[in-house]
Structures are given as structure tokens and as C-alpha cells.
Amino acid sequence: MSESFEPKIIAFVCTYCTYTGADLAGTSRLKYAPNVRIIRLPCTGRISPMFILKALQQGADGILVSGCHPGDCHFTHGNYHARRRWMVFRTLLDFTGIPSERIKFSWISAAEGHKFAELINSVTDDIRKLGPFDQYKNLIRETEAPATL
Amino acid sequence: MAKIGVFICHCGENIASKVDCNKLATSIGEHPGVAVALDYKYFCSDPGQERLKKAIKENNLTGVVVAACSPMMHEATFRKACAEAGLNPYLCEIANIREQCSWVHTDYDMATQKAMEITRSMVEKVKRNNKLQPIEVPVTRRALVIGGGIAGIQAALDIANAGQQVVLVEREPSLGGHMAQLSETFPTLDCSQCIMTPRMVEASQHPNIRLLTYAEIESVDGYIGNFQVRIRMKARYVDMSTCTGCGDCITKCPTKKISSEFDCGMGKRTAIYTPFAQSVPNIPVIDKASCTYFKNGKCKVCMKSCELNSINFDMQDEFIDLDFGAIVVATGFQVQDNSVYGEYGYGKYKDVINGLQFERLASASGPTSGKILRPSDGKEPENIVFIQCAGSRDCSKGVRYCSKICCMYTAKHSMLYAHKVHGGIAQIFYMDIRAAGKGYDEFTRRAIEEDKAAYFRGRVSKVWQENGKLMVRGVDTLLGKPVVIAADMVVLATAMVPQPDAKDFAKTIGIGYDEYGFFNEAHLKLRPVESSTAGVFLAGACQSPKDIPDSVAQASASASKVLALFSKDKLEREPVVASNNETTCAGCWGCVLACPYNAIEKKDILDRSGKVIKRVASVNPGLCQGCGTCVTFCRSNSLDLAGFTEKQIFAEVMAL
């Protein structure tokens, strides 16, 4: 891969903790890598594995999922559902051959602006090292037809 | 055909310095479905909002994206502006290009590119937004206050005085909490009970307050405006309706040597007891674990002594179910168990006590009637060593936080001691003196200058007994010398910690807590009395260590939040709720298991003859809080979440 590869990372975050934590990083004027695009959801419990697959298919090189710390979920236990779902989904990914290290799972509270900035930097570095994720892109190119939902 | 308007805010230089807003407007203007794209210096300003409204009307827009600050900041502002221009407010979305773009990136081109993608993603979302109507829910105008200490009493009185109904629940047999245990209070040295008991009586006699003592919260269901709470009334074995509180039973009870919780083990009580003389209500309870009758099946002396036949050994716990519109949590704190400091000899030497025990010694209602006497031999101590931060600010053994009140109460203890034992020497080991508060620093100066308290800046490493004295070895870091003091008594300024069951309680009621078990506020600075759950408010030391003035202030703040809530007949809620497609629902009930709010019910689908042909899931929009966990669980893609539909999110992803 080339040195200048800039990964595209899509983050699925809950609005109550991580999204607010990301806002705090902004309010605190912390600087971090510009590679992540955030999709705001009410709760990590809302995050379907399909979103992650779709994002990878659309050309994302990495995925970040982040929500409230265990015990702190605004909806009492949506994050536990997300965690359990992730444990199962990760096994499935490994089985299907999609490298699960492209997907990062994390807890960031609304007070952890610093941690958010650090996480974005470390995730960006990690994905940059992994290089572009072109499994789907190649597949699409070969079949010459856009994949549908 | 979608006609989306995109409004790009410069936010002065906040966005414009890192994002090329003009270029952004030009390129997003070419995006399919975008009818108009404008940039302006401040869209949140009045002229900015006017521009937005004008553009909506002129272009007959079907959706709006405002690329500006975080939705937490101005989503409400712009949605209101849309509504004023005749557009359903839920057809407006915010693209966050300030907090999550311009403020955090330095590269102009990359930030512009990112802002473009964020905005484009939101345009694609808005194209799939639906018109929504806010959900109206009724408000039950009755407040539940949990905890009958000074914070709970204050909150209950404030709400009741405003004419609203309050139920005040206390798990101990009497109101009062920790404040009732204190001797005198800093920085004025007024007697705690003298200022506390009138409040307790006022709360118990208030026509708008229903007092439930010796009661605990069993379960909490529902949501803001509509909580359903089950309260367990623990069996007192004394009939509250007939008992007059004459106290004959207490005098006659043969089991007299039970360590008194109220006196922190410094005094004794009987098996049938009231915690202290001014208890409210002044109705005793039987401590089942210590009562001779409950242990051996024989005794009933209290029953025989009671002329009103108020004693009933067959009493059972009872449950009361009540509806509430708001909850104030004021469950208070505990003092840390000092046995973590083995080297200080707490629990090993009788004359090493904690601050709360010293309060009981100094209290006129305490086991020594306010005389400072050594627990070991009942003699007056000639000197006392006070050790501050015995637990607080100690990462290795105690807690990392400052307990906030110990500097002040240790200064107070040294003064009380000097006033009661003339010639007594108070020696205090401290880390820092934290006396921030009205009249607080003056108070500690008074302890040092007038009452001659000797302060040593340093920690104590060990306390041991030698020739009937407690030897205290510490260091005076200002002199740079080790110090050994032979003391008659040692008082540890113990850390304030959450109630032992605080975390379980938080789960019962559905609020968040921190690493220690103190309850979390919705925002540390801007929403300090609201919990993360709407309609549940916090007061007093259950949130963090607090002194009396802070607890009272927070209690009044909580009460005002409750009253604001009760000022409306109906509440408007965001219509972000799940709904189910009953045609495709297979009735697997995965959603029922996933829902944290029991908002999903099983509904029968009937044919014309009334026969059940199918059972499907049905979401109660009043109960649904909109987390969307059920949507992800749904195997047949029948459930969806308004505002965050599958279509919307996929569209967002695909636009990135």
C-alpha cells in the first residue's frame, strides 16, 4: 500500500454518551485525525450488524462502534445487547473471512472527550496499517453490477 | 420529488476558518434533490432564521439540513424555525460540522471534504424523514421523595408548600438521616437537632406530605410524568394508628444491650425502640433479629405493657402501589469502614473512633449526654489526635475523591472539644485545609487562633497502644520532622461513601452511577440535579459528598424542577418511538425480551368472526423510549424506529 493511504472509517455511536463525548472533544478544541464519519443513533442497541456490513461494502476501510460504558446506558441496557450482538457477530465475521480487526468496539462516556480524540487517532492508525479494504470493491468490480440491499 | 434546503452556517469564524462554506454550498447545491443551498454568517441569529424560513416558503422545501454546530446545541432552534415556516419540524436535521469537524481538524481541505460528506449524508437522511408529531403524555401530579434526611425533607417541603402532593419514603424508623446524628454544625455551631427537628415535624404534619417511614422502594416502572412505584412497608410490629409513642414498651423491654445504630455503636438500645428521642414519627419498631420473642417464642413483655394493644407480632410486610409524576432521589451516604486502615487500629483500640462517633459523643442527646469521654474507661481525654483524610484522597486504600466536609468538621470537633474540656489539646494531622464556603475559612482560623488547635501538615503512619496511651506516629512536613504523640483518643475523619446498596438501587430506579456508586447527574455543570432518566432528580450526598448547605440547595433545586414539570397538564415527548408492521410480524417475541421498558405487548389479530388468527407485537408509544434495540432484534424487519429508520441509516451510510 502507498504511504499516503487515508482510510475511511465510519463510526456508529449512541447520542447520549459517545456522540456527546465527541462534541466535548470539539468544545475542548482537541485535534484528531479527520478520517472518521460519525453516524448518530439513539443507542448502541440500535446498531444492526447490517449497518456495519453495508458500510464495509460502501468502501469503508474500518468501522468504529462506541456507546455508553456498561452500567451507564441511558436506556439501561441497550449497550449490553450491543456487546452481546458484537460477540456473536465477530465470530461470524471471522467465519466469513471479513477481518474483524477492521471493526473496533469501544465505550466512551459523555465526559471522555480526551479518550474520544485518542481513540479516533489510534483507530485511524490501526486501520491505516491494515491498508485499504477492497474485498467488496473488487467483488463489485468483477460482477460489474452494483450490489443492492 | 424531494426539495431539500441546505443551510451552511459559518458560525462566525468557528466553522468558516476551517471549512470552505462557500464551496460547500456550491457543491452540495448540485447534489440530487437539493433545491437550495445557502451559507451565512450565523444561521442561529434572528436574520439567519428569517433567511431559512424565507427559503423554505419560497422553494416549497420538503426537508432542511442545517450544517452548523452540534444538534445538542441548536436542533431545537432550527426545528422551531421550520415549524414557524410551515414545515414539519421533524423534517429538519443537523449536520454537525463544528464540534465534530471544524473544531477538531487543522487541515482546511480535509475538513472541507469531511464537512461535505457529513452534510451529504444528512441530505440523504432527510430525504427519507417522515412527518412526525410529538407524543403527548399526561402528568401525574404527585412526587416521590426517597430518603428522609435533610435533603429529602427539604425537597418534600418545597414541593408540598407549592401545593403539590408528596410521598416521602424513609427506610429507617424515623426521619432525620445523618443530620439528626450531628452535635453542632459548622460554621455557626448551632445545634443540629435544634434546626433539624422542626423541619422533621413540619414534614410529618404537612397536609400535602404523606410520610412512609420504615419503608423501601421495591420497584419502579414507567417514565417521566407516569411512574408506577411499589413501596414495601416493612413490618414494625407496632400499630401506627393506635400507638401514642408513650414509650412504656421501650422501658419494659428486657433486651437492652443492643448496639445502637443511631449512636454508631457508642450507645445501647432495646429490641423495641425508636432510634432517638425526637424520632418522627415517634412510634417504635421491633428489631426482629434481636427480639427475645422472635428468637425464643417467649417474652411479649412489650405487648403486656402496652395499654393500647398496639403491639402485633403477626404483622407482615405490606406493599403500596402508587403513581408518581416525578421522583427525587435523596438517599444520602455512609461513612467508610475504617478497618481498611489496620495501622490506625480502628476496631482494635476502643479509643480510636470515627468522626460520626465523635459527633454522638459531643451531642447532648448522645450516650454521654454531650460529655467528651473515652469509650474505653469513661475518662475525659487530656488530648485528642484527629487524622484527616482517613480514606479520602487515598488511591491505595480509600477513595480518590475529597469528601469535602472533613476539614470543616475536624475543625469543629477540635472547637467542641476545647469548649467542653478546658485545657484539652486538639492535634490535627492534615493534607490540605479545604475550607471553601461561606464563613468556612474564618471558622478554621477560629479553631486555630482562638481554640488553639494544633495543625500538623502530614500523614500518620501508625497508631499503637503503649502504657495506656495511643501512640500516634506521623510526620510534620512543614518542619520536615517525624512526630510521635501520646494521645488519649484518636478521631479519624472518615471518607463519605455511597450507600452500600446504591448501585442496586440505581438499577431499580433506572439511573446511572459513577465508579464509586454515587448517582450521576445528566450534566455535571449544566444539569446538576437531573439524573440521566427524565423525571428523576437528585438531591444531597447520594450524588457526591456534600455538606448541609449544598444538600439543602440541591434539594430546593430538585423541587423546583419537579414543580416545573407539574406546571403542565401534559408533557410533549419526542416522537422517536418504535412501531411494528403487523403484516410481516411473525410473533417471535425477540423484541419483547429486548425491550428495557416493557413497552412491547402481544396483540391479538382477529378475523371478522372474532377468532384469533395471529398474535403480533405491538409497541406502546407511551412507554417506548426510542432506544431501537428491538428494531435490531427483529428478524422479520417488521419493527422500525421513527427518526432513525433502517432506510434513513442505510441512506446515511451509502452517502458517505
Chai-1 contact restraints between the chains, C-beta under 6 A:
chainA,res_idxA,chainB,res_idxB,connection_type,confidence,min_distance_angstrom,max_distance_angstrom,comment,restraint_id
A,I10,B,L656,contact,1.0,0.0,6.0,A-B,restraint_1
A,A22,B,Q100,contact,1.0,0.0,6.0,A-B,restraint_2
A,D23,B,S70,contact,1.0,0.0,6.0,A-B,restraint_3
A,D23,B,E99,contact,1.0,0.0,6.0,A-B,restraint_4
A,A25,B,V104,contact,1.0,0.0,6.0,A-B,restraint_5
A,G26,B,E99,contact,1.0,0.0,6.0,A-B,restraint_6
A,G26,B,Q100,contact,1.0,0.0,6.0,A-B,restraint_7
A,G26,B,W103,contact,1.0,0.0,6.0,A-B,restraint_8
A,G26,B,V104,contact,1.0,0.0,6.0,A-B,restraint_9
A,R29,B,W103,contact,1.0,0.0,6.0,A-B,restraint_10
A,K31,B,V104,contact,1.0,0.0,6.0,A-B,restraint_11
A,K31,B,T106,contact,1.0,0.0,6.0,A-B,restraint_12
A,Y32,B,V104,contact,1.0,0.0,6.0,A-B,restraint_13
A,P34,B,H105,contact,1.0,0.0,6.0,A-B,restraint_14
A,P34,B,M110,contact,1.0,0.0,6.0,A-B,restraint_15
A,P34,B,K114,contact,1.0,0.0,6.0,A-B,restraint_16
A,R37,B,E117,contact,1.0,0.0,6.0,A-B,restraint_17
A,R37,B,L656,contact,1.0,0.0,6.0,A-B,restraint_18
A,I38,B,Q100,contact,1.0,0.0,6.0,A-B,restraint_19
A,I39,B,E652,contact,1.0,0.0,6.0,A-B,restraint_20
A,L41,B,F644,contact,1.0,0.0,6.0,A-B,restraint_21
A,P42,B,G626,contact,1.0,0.0,6.0,A-B,restraint_22
A,P42,B,C627,contact,1.0,0.0,6.0,A-B,restraint_23
A,P42,B,G628,contact,1.0,0.0,6.0,A-B,restraint_24
A,P42,B,F644,contact,1.0,0.0,6.0,A-B,restraint_25
A,C43,B,C627,contact,1.0,0.0,6.0,A-B,restraint_26
A,C43,B,G628,contact,1.0,0.0,6.0,A-B,restraint_27
A,G45,B,C627,contact,1.0,0.0,6.0,A-B,restraint_28
A,G45,B,T629,contact,1.0,0.0,6.0,A-B,restraint_29
A,R46,B,G628,contact,1.0,0.0,6.0,A-B,restraint_30
A,S48,B,T632,contact,1.0,0.0,6.0,A-B,restraint_31
A,F51,B,I649,contact,1.0,0.0,6.0,A-B,restraint_32
A,K54,B,F650,contact,1.0,0.0,6.0,A-B,restraint_33
A,K54,B,V653,contact,1.0,0.0,6.0,A-B,restraint_34
A,A55,B,V653,contact,1.0,0.0,6.0,A-B,restraint_35
A,Q58,B,V653,contact,1.0,0.0,6.0,A-B,restraint_36
A,Q58,B,M654,contact,1.0,0.0,6.0,A-B,restraint_37
A,D72,B,G512,contact,1.0,0.0,6.0,A-B,restraint_38
A,H74,B,S532,contact,1.0,0.0,6.0,A-B,restraint_39
A,F75,B,P596,contact,1.0,0.0,6.0,A-B,restraint_40
A,F75,B,Q625,contact,1.0,0.0,6.0,A-B,restraint_41
A,F75,B,C627,contact,1.0,0.0,6.0,A-B,restraint_42
A,T76,B,G510,contact,1.0,0.0,6.0,A-B,restraint_43
A,T76,B,P596,contact,1.0,0.0,6.0,A-B,restraint_44
A,H77,B,P596,contact,1.0,0.0,6.0,A-B,restraint_45
A,G78,B,C627,contact,1.0,0.0,6.0,A-B,restraint_46
A,G78,B,T629,contact,1.0,0.0,6.0,A-B,restraint_47
A,H81,B,T629,contact,1.0,0.0,6.0,A-B,restraint_48
